[in-house]
Amino acid sequence: MAKENSPSLIEVVKQVAEQQQSQASEIEKNKTILFQLQAKFQELEKEMDSTMLEIKTTEREIYQQDEAVEVTKYHCENLEAQVGVLYSEILKLRHDAETAQEEFEMTFARNNEYREKIKAHKHLFWEMESKMPIMMDLARKKAVVKELNTKKEELLRDLQNPEGSLIKQVQEEITVLKRKITTLKELISNKTDLLEEEKKIHAKLRKEIEVQNKRYDAILKRLHCQLNKLHSNKRQWHWNIQQLEKKAAELRKCLGVVESQSCI
């Protein structure tokens, strides 16, 4: 009986060993699967955190957009109020533009009148300068000096004659002429100084006239610029008024339709 039972025990042991080996292999496979599942679970947790962050960001953007809508609505209400204020300002600006146009035309006429006076003054100044006594006297003195120099040269040529009586006479005449020349030179020097002073005064007057002309030219240019700006603003105001009048007509038309419906 014992011999018959011993082979079955060996088989049982083999079967148990094979089962243990199979179970160990199955456990290793399960561990590998478990590690894979844990890694996948961590990835899913990361994806869930990223998704939650995106959801919070989206909610924040939606909240900001709601605030922007409220701000835009408030801004539109303010613009409607400003349209009414602008319409009243346009009426005032139209009146101011007409007044400014009239003032500019008056100023432009005064500037033209002043410019004509400046031209006449310049012409008169040039005529007076050419007819000044000091200028005429200086021309006469220069002619006298030229004549005396000519006589001096003639006398020097006559001195080459051997006759002694003429030499003394000529020397006396030369002395007198030298005195006259010296006196004339002094007079010419004085007249020249006076003339230089007059020229300085005239140059100063010319500069003042040029400064005044430049000043009034600058004023005229500025007025032209202001006029051009007023014309541009006037065109813009007309366009704005036309747009506002169209809008007012549409509003009146809408109000008329509403009132007719209410009456019905």
QUIGITA-V986338 format. One record per pair of residues at least 4 apart in sequence whose C-alpha atoms are under 7 Angstrom apart, sorted by the first residue. I is the first residue (numbers start at 1). J is the second residue. D is the distance in Angstrom with one decimal. If there is no record, write none. Layout:
# QUIGITA-V986338
i->{I;I}
j->{J;J}
d->{D;D}
This chain:
# QUIGITA-V986338
i->{1;2;5;6;7;8;9;10;11;12;13;14;15;16;17;18;19;20;21;22;23;24;25;26;27;28;29;30;31;32;33;34;35;36;37;38;39;40;41;42;43;44;45;46;47;48;49;50;51;52;53;54;55;56;57;58;59;60;61;62;63;64;65;66;67;68;69;70;71;72;73;74;75;76;77;78;79;80;81;82;83;84;85;86;87;88;89;90;90;91;92;93;94;95;96;97;97;98;99;100;101;102;103;104;104;105;106;107;108;109;110;111;112;113;114;115;116;117;118;119;120;121;122;123;124;125;126;127;128;132;133;134;134;135;136;137;138;138;138;139;140;141;141;142;143;144;145;146;147;148;149;150;151;152;153;154;155;155;159;163;164;165;166;167;168;169;170;171;172;173;174;175;176;177;178;179;180;181;182;183;184;185;186;187;188;189;190;191;192;193;194;195;196;197;198;199;200;201;202;203;204;205;206;207;208;209;210;211;212;213;214;215;216;217;218;219;220;221;222;223;224;225;226;227;228;229;230;231;232;233;234;235;236;237;238;239;240;241;242;243;244;245;246;247;248;249;250;251;252;253;254;255;256;257;258;259;260}
j->{5;6;9;10;11;12;13;14;15;16;17;18;19;20;21;22;23;24;25;26;27;28;29;30;31;32;33;34;35;36;37;38;39;40;41;42;43;44;45;46;47;48;49;50;51;52;53;54;55;56;57;58;59;60;61;62;63;64;65;66;67;68;69;70;71;72;73;74;75;76;77;78;79;80;81;82;83;84;85;86;87;88;89;90;91;92;93;94;237;95;96;97;98;99;100;101;230;102;103;104;105;106;107;108;223;109;110;111;112;113;114;115;116;117;118;119;120;121;122;123;124;125;126;127;128;129;130;131;132;136;137;138;191;139;140;141;142;188;191;143;144;145;188;146;147;148;149;150;151;152;153;154;155;156;157;158;159;170;167;167;168;169;170;171;172;173;174;175;176;177;178;179;180;181;182;183;184;185;186;187;188;189;190;191;192;193;194;195;196;197;198;199;200;201;202;203;204;205;206;207;208;209;210;211;212;213;214;215;216;217;218;219;220;221;222;223;224;225;226;227;228;229;230;231;232;233;234;235;236;237;238;239;240;241;242;243;244;245;246;247;248;249;250;251;252;253;254;255;256;257;258;259;260;261;262;263;264}
d->{6.4;6.3;6.7;6.7;6.4;6.1;6.2;6.1;6.0;6.1;6.1;6.0;6.1;6.1;6.1;6.0;6.0;6.0;6.2;6.1;6.0;6.3;6.3;6.1;6.1;6.2;6.2;5.9;6.2;6.2;6.1;6.1;6.2;6.1;6.0;6.2;6.3;6.2;6.2;6.3;6.2;6.0;6.2;6.2;6.0;6.1;6.2;6.2;6.2;6.2;6.2;6.0;6.1;6.2;6.2;6.1;6.2;6.2;6.1;6.2;6.4;6.2;6.1;6.4;6.2;6.0;6.1;6.2;6.1;6.1;6.4;6.3;6.2;6.3;6.5;6.2;6.1;6.9;6.7;6.0;6.2;6.7;6.3;6.0;6.5;6.5;6.0;6.0;6.5;6.5;6.2;5.9;6.4;6.3;6.0;6.1;6.6;6.4;6.3;6.0;6.3;6.4;6.2;5.9;7.0;6.2;6.4;6.2;6.3;6.3;6.2;6.1;6.3;6.4;6.3;6.4;6.3;6.1;6.2;6.3;6.2;6.0;6.3;6.4;6.2;6.1;6.4;6.4;6.0;6.5;5.9;6.0;7.0;6.4;6.4;6.2;6.2;6.9;6.9;6.4;6.4;6.2;7.0;6.2;6.2;6.2;6.1;6.3;6.4;6.1;6.3;6.3;6.1;6.2;6.4;6.4;6.2;6.7;5.9;7.0;6.8;6.5;5.9;5.9;6.1;6.2;5.9;6.1;6.2;6.0;5.9;6.3;6.2;5.9;6.0;6.1;5.9;5.9;6.2;6.2;5.9;5.9;6.1;6.0;5.8;6.1;6.2;5.9;6.1;6.2;6.1;6.0;6.1;6.2;6.1;5.9;6.0;6.2;6.0;6.1;6.1;6.1;6.1;6.0;6.1;6.0;6.0;6.0;6.1;5.9;6.0;6.2;5.9;6.1;6.0;6.1;6.1;6.1;6.1;6.0;6.1;6.0;6.0;6.1;6.1;6.0;5.7;6.1;6.2;5.9;6.0;6.2;6.1;5.9;6.0;6.2;6.1;5.9;6.1;6.2;5.9;6.0;6.2;6.1;6.0;6.0;6.1;6.0;6.0;6.3;6.2;6.1;6.1;6.2;6.1;6.2;6.3}
